[in-house]
Amino acid sequence: MAIDPSAKIHPSALVEDGAEIGPGATVGPFSVIGPKVRLGPDVVVKSHAVVTGLTEIGEGTVIFPFANIGDIPQDLKYRGEETRLIVGKRNRIREAVTMNTGTEGGGGITRVGDDCLFMTGSHVGHDVQVGNGVIVANHAAFAGHCIIGDNVVIGGLAGIHQWVRIGQGAIVGALTMVTNDVIPFGLVQGPRGVLDGLNLVGLKRRGVAREDIAALRAAFQHLAEGEGTFHQRARHLAETADSDYVRQMVEFVLADTDRSFLTPKP
């Protein structure tokens, strides 16, 4: 066990032999820290939380009561192989959140970036890759192998199907089931997710230039109503786009994927 002298461990907490607790970290009452866990500097684990498995928690992250972080995947193919969960810096992991380690078949690592907010009861499944600045509202869930880009917003009780990719800056409405890939900056809503436009509010909040927003709107319109198939329209945009934001959208569409795309609603 390696506990920095400046760490604060409540007497009722169970920190198992082998755990590493960094400088300034806090472990609250009745929490459990497993033997292969590494808590970075200034991590806070509040009361009644469990951090287990081969798990790393980055600097300044706060884990709230009754969260279960780093337990084994909810996957019948899992056979006890040693896999990892890596959580970045300054995340807020609220009450009853669950995050599972990876599987051998999925690359072995579940990864969460920096500065994310996971609200009460949300779930990050095995082998999921979450970017930076992601907001996941109450009881939303990522199934296994999803890839979530930076600055994505997921509404409450939304469900993201396994293997789905959600591009940077997209927003998914509450109570939405997403079964196909979502383009960067897309707006998805409805019980069976429909690509209903762009996340214009998010683009404006991040200070994206007006000309880039106009280019994205024109590109979206072309993807929705242009000639040819969805991928033919995307290839046409790849040849003509001047905006970096449009190029990012097109590169996402033209990349290899295990799921088809939600196509824009005309």
PAVEX-413296 format. One record per atom (N, C-alpha, C): residue in one letter; x, y, z. Coordinates in steps of 0.001 Angstrom, whole numbers, plus 500000, padded with zeros to 6 digits. Example, Ala and Ser with C-alpha at 12.3 -4.5 7.8 and 13.67 -1.06 7.14 Angstrom:
BEGIN
a513190494310507800a512300495500507800a513200496700507800s512850497750507080s513670498940507140s512900500030507870
//
This chain:
BEGIN
m500845498815500000m500000500000500000m500885501242500000a500516502247499147a501276503489499090a500301504646499268i500258505181500471i499369506292500783i500216507514501085d500013508574500314d500774509791500563d500421510346501938p501395510867502667p501123511377504022p500076512484504070s499905513211502976s498923514298502972s497500513830502655a497334512546502283a496000512022501993a495194511883503282k493879512009503140k492985511898504293k492085510677504106i492266509692504974i491507508446504896i490634508348506154h489328508274505971h488445508147507138h488682506795507807p488632506733509129p488902505465509834p487980504319509424s486769504636508966s485836503563508589s486009503108507149a486830503797506361a487061503401504970a487961502160504926l487783501343503887l488622500175503659l489494500432502441v490783500619502688v491758500783501606v492615499525501595e492470498721500564e493127497415500542e494612497552500221d495390496597500725d496825496569500474d497108496587498977g498008497448498570g498375497581497164g497835498839496522a496794499426497109a496229500653496552a497234501797496662e497146502736495711e497988503931495731e497089505152495884i497338505940496903i496524507118497198i497441508334497110g497159509235496176g498049510333495886g497936511489496864p498828512470496727p498849513610497649p497543514397497623g497074514740498818g495868515534498935g494580514797498672a494625513497498361a493403512734498097a492626512511499391t491326512307499237t490440512079500383t489584510850500118v489491509974501091v488610508811501020v487646508897502192g486360508981501896g485359509246502910g484881508011503641p483962508194504590p483486507105505437p482879505949504651f483228504737505047f482628503503504544f482863503270503044s483800503971502457s484158503704501074s485171502564501001v485242501932499824v486153500806499602v487048501135498412i488339501016498600i489328501228497545i490074499919497346g489985499361496141g490557498050495876g492065498050495794p492677496854495765p494133496731495863p494888497169494614k494203497325493474k494884497728492233k494446499107491766v493874499864492679v493380501199492361v494479502232492575r494527503228491701r495431504350491863r494604505635491841l494586506347492964l493913507641493049l494963508736492905g494774509625491949g495721510694491716g495613511804492741p496424512852492585p496408513970493537p495036514620493640d494652514927494862d493433515687495147d492150515010494681v492192513717494433v490951512972494171v490134512909495455v488824513031495321v487916512903496463v486971511739496200v486987510774497088v486010509677497070v485127509879498294k483887510233498076k482998510536499198k482510509240499842s481622509352500791s481211508196501591s480504507133500751h480667505877501144h479910504745500605h480134504523499104a481266504924498580a481593504649497183a482551503466497104v482561502793495951v483467501671495702v484286501984494456v485602501931494609v486509502033493467v487354500767493480t487249499971492435t487855498644492453t488488498358491102g488949497122490902g489565496726489645g490895497421489408l491410497248488203l492652497899487782l492264499276487254t492156500226488173t491502501506487890t492399502671488280e492489503659487388e493218504891487659e492241506059487638i492307506903488652i491447508079488743i492339509316488717g492097510212487771g492971511353487564g492764512480488558e493717513361488576e493800514454489536e492512515274489602g492072515539490827g490952516432491051g489583515866490766t489494514619490374t488186513995490141t487480513758491473v486166513942491483v485357513725492679v484343512622492400i484316511624493282i483398510489493164i482412510564494323f481144510607494002f480101510845494998f479582509521495585p478764509600496649p478329508384497349p477628507371496439f477889506101496755f477235504941496142f477609504719494678a478604505447494170a479129505130492849a479921503824492918n479911503079491816n480690501840491706n481570501961490468i482851502156490698i483779502512489631i484840501422489496g484927500821488297g485991499863488027g485627498416488231d484348498116488393d483961496712488543d483952496028487175i483732494706487173i483870493917485944i482752494238484956p482981493973483662p481985494281482639p480688493490482808q479618494087482344q478330493398482270q478232492734480897d479073491762480670d479222491132479367d479473489649479597l478625488807479046l478754487363479271l480016486791478633k480624487528477691k481873487049477085k483065487267478002y482908488075479019y484015488347479932y484347487085480718r485639486747480766r486073485505481405r487100485761482513g487060486942483095g487944487220484213g489301487776483846e489513488096482566e490799488680482172e491001490029482863e492270490386483061e492577491637483743e492515492795482742t491562493655482943t491375494805482063t491294496065482914r491232497229482261r491452498486482969r490299499478482776l490264500421483725l489462501632483602l490386502808483895i490440503759482977i491257504954483170i490343506168483103v490287506919484190v489452508120484295v490381509318484407g490127510343483622g491005511494483573g490814512469484724k491163513716484483k491238514736485518k489931515528485640r489670515976486868r488622516959487161r487232516516486730n486986515229486750n485644514729486461n484766514804487703r483461514887487484r482478514816488562r481616513591488302i481741512615489176i481055511328489023i480034511247490150r478778511480489823r477771511682490848r477233510348491388e476232510470492267e475736509335493039e475268508187492121a475645506959492510a475179505722491872a475617505574490419v476634506309489998v477196506096488665v477963504771488645t477901504065487516t478689502847487333t479584502994486106m480837502571486251m481797502537485151m482531501211485217n482521500461484126n483125499130484101n484459499125483371t485311498170483726t486558497973482997t486270497388481612g487323497263480798g487176496775479437g487116495256479358t487122494769478124t487183493335477857t488355493072476909e488838491854476937e489952491487476066e489587491712474603g488369491333474215g487942491481472830g487722492909472397g487594493825473354g487334495221473011g488526496128473194g489709495551473405g490909496350473586g491382496444475015g490519496067475971g490960495938477352g490909497189478195i490514498322477629i490522499578478390i489216500336478169t488573500695479245t487528501715479217t488193503020479626r487898504102478884r488626505340479117r487665506525479153v487866507385480154v487105508625480290v488099509776480288g487804510841479532g488707511972479430g488650512894480637d488890514168480410d488950515178481464d487686516035481481d487379516593482649d486366517646482793d484969517200482361c484628515965482642c483295515445482325c482398515482483564l481101515488483318l480105515380484384l479210514190484097f479205513235485019f478318512079484934f477285512223486051m476045512509485676m475023512746486681m474510511423487257t473645511542488234t473197510413489047t472741509225488195g473268508052488509g472799506807487918g473234506548486498s474097507380485927s474530507134484553s475535505980484509h475718505406483318h476507504178483177h477464504288482000v478712503872482228v479722503770481175v480110502301481072g479723501665479970g479953500236479800g481372499910479372h481633498626479215h482976498132478912h483486498635477570d484770498985477557d485500499380476353d485004500691475744v484186501428476460v483731502733475983v484891503727476043q484936504628475080q485936505688475035q485185507021475069v485361507770476158v484669509043476347v485682510170476242g485362511212475479g486267512333475304g486253513301476472n486650514530476220n486735515572477241n485469516435477235g485121516954478408g484019517897478494g482665517316478185v482491516035478371v481212515360478082v480279515505479289i479003515744479016i477990515828480061i476967514721479828v476773513883480840v475836512765480753v474795512956481854a473555513176481471a472510513474482453a472026512196483143n471134512382484089n470712511322485005n470231510071484276h470804508931484663h470365507600484246h470505507357482737a471322508125482065a471683507797480686a472759506718480700a472876505959479599a473788504813479601a474485504657478256f475804504357478323f476580503960477155f476783502457477211a476308501731476207a476597500306476124a478043500095475664g478467498844475619g479861498527475344g480355499057474012h481631499454473983h482381499797472769h481976501127472145c481147501922472786c480786503224472221c481996504162472226i481997505093471284i483015506142471230i482292507479471271i482613508277472284i481914509530472520i482914510667472376g482673511589471446g483600512679471188g483581513751472258d484486514712472120d484573515815473069d483287516651473057n482948517189474232n481870518167474376n480496517654473938v480305516367474007v478986515774473739v478099515956474968v476800516154474728v475811516244475800v474769515143475586i474539514349476646i473578513246476587i472449513536477573g471218513581477096g470079513887477949g469705512743478876g468915513060479862g468516512081480868g467774510893480285l468090509696480806l467439508441480425l467668508060478964a468636508691478306a468984508290476943a469784506993476989g469659506199475930g470417504953475815g471210504931474526i472510504676474618i473381504638473447i473762503187473185h473358502663472046h473563501263471672h475047500945471545q475391499686471772q476791499272471666q477350499563470270w478636499919470240w479418500222469041w479071501561468392v478130502291468926v477768503573468325v478852504614468571r479108505458467578r479989506615467711r479141507883467736i479472508777468656i478815510081468698i479893511139468514g479773511918467461g480810512864467100g480881514068468023q482005514733467975q482276515894468816q481136516908468745g480767517444469917g479824518548469966g478386518191469705a478066516907469568a476676516506469334a475877516566470635i474555516634470495i473668516601471654i472562515586471394v472275514778472420v471231513758472359v470172514121473386g468933514217472957g467853514615473847g467500513539474859a466764513943475872a466317513018476911a465399511950476326l465433510765476953l464544509655476592l464752509176475162t465950509384474625t466243509004473244t467059507724473210m466677506801472307m467448505587472059m468236505789470772v469571505745470879v470436505987469721v471043504664469289t470706504223468074t471185502927467582t472155503060466415n472395504286465959n473295504514464835n474228505675465140d475308505758464380d476282506821464592d475655508205464416v476202509172465166v475708510546465128v476841511455464647i476576512256463631i477611513128463075i478049514177464108p479282514675464012p479700515769464887p478744516954464788f478464517559465934f477622518745466065f476152518470465755g475768517181465672g474390516847465369g473465516989466578l472176517137466285l471119517190467296l470214515991467074v470152515097468077v469351513877467972v468295513896469060q467042513598468668q465973513555469652q464875512640469174g463943512345470079g462841511453469769g463085510076470354p462007509329470636p462156508005471278p463088507067470522r462994507031469184r463972506328468354r464741507407467621g465960507661468065g466704508860467720g466622509277466262v466291510521466033v466228511116464701v467209512281464655l468030512325463618l468964513437463441l468174514635462938d467944515583463834d466937516618463607d467543517993463374g468847518063463165g469482519353462959g470868519374463567l471362520570463864l472680520767464465l472538521298465884n473565521063466680n473607521580468049n474067523039467999l473193523898467499l473558525300467284l473856526011468592v473101525687469638v473343526319470936v474751525994471425g475142524719471324g476471524319471754g477564524986470939l477365525101469619l478354525756468767l478533527220469161k477419527916469402k477508529335469776k478154529507471140r477827528610472078r478422528716473415r479930528533473371r480410527727472453r481854527508472353r482540528550471480g481784529535471021g482386530632470282g482786530296468863v482147529298468247v482448528961466857v482035530137465972a482887530470465030a482657531625464168a481369531479463361r480742532604463105r479467532601462393r479594531952461012e480720532202460332e480879531621459001e481015530098459052d481622529574460127d481710528121460274d480340527521460579i479561528195461398i478200527703461675i477378527706460396a477492528765459597a476777528809458319a477220527677457405a478534527394457386a479039526295456553a478506524949457030l478434524765458345l477881523521458881l476409523374458521r475661524456458599r474231524389458246r474059524033456777a474865524609455922a474782524277454495a475179522827454250a476214522357454948a476643520964454795a475554520006455269f474925520331456400f473837519486456902f472710519417455877q472361520565455296q471293520592454299q471659519733453094h472940519791452699h473383518970451571h473297517477451909l473713517115453136l473610515707453532l472155515247453570a471253516154453913a469838515788454031a469149515696452675e469506516594451739e468678516733450534e469463516709449228g470779516553449302g471557516547448067g471315515298447231e471907515300446050e471751514155445148e472643512997445577g472221511784445238g473003510594445530g472751510046446924t473521509026447287t473385508415448605t474021509309449671f473785508961450925f474337509717452039f475857509798451937h476521508685451658h477977508688451579h478471509413450324q477717509362449230q478096510128448052q478038511627448330r477026512046449077r476930513459449457r478103513857450345a478462512958451269a479588513250452160a480888513359451372r481085512480450395r482307512545449594r482365513845448784h481206514286448313h481166515561447592h481586516705448506l481107516694449738l481499517715450704l482994517654450989a483542516439451063a484978516291451326a485812516969450250e485303516996449021e486035517584447903e485870519103447819t484834519631448474t484510521048448276t484568521890449549a484658521268450727a484532522017451979a485741522909452239d485465524134452721d486520525051453138d486617525147454662s485549524785455350s485506524911456807s486116523681457474d486979523913458471d487543522794459236d486449522012459943y485400522676460392y484311521994461075y483573521058460123v483345521516458896v482701520653457912v483604519476457570r484898519741457416r485825518645457111r485832517611458234q485759518085459482q485714517147460602q484460516282460534m483336516890460223m482092516141460084m482211515086458985v482774515489457859v482869514582456714v483827513436457005e484970513738457628e485912512674457980e485261511653458899f484449512114459820f483722511213460722f482786510304459931v482055510886458986v481095510103458189v481814509066457337l482954509425456789l483642508533455848l484549507515456531a484714507614457858a485531506637458584a484821505298458672d485608504233458910d485029502903459111d484165502894460368t483063502184460332t482172502105461477t481464500761461497d481096500329462714d480325499098462868d478823499363462835r478424500634462794r477012500988462766r476760501897461551s475566501879461025s475207502860460020s474924504202460682f474657505239459897f474457506578460427f472983506899460574l472690507723461576l471427508436461569l471523509485460458t470617509435459481t470677510380458377t469840511609458703p470266512769458193p469543514007458511p468103513983458032k467239514579458838k465837514702458459k465699515887457509p465153515686456296p465038516783455338p464198517916455912
//
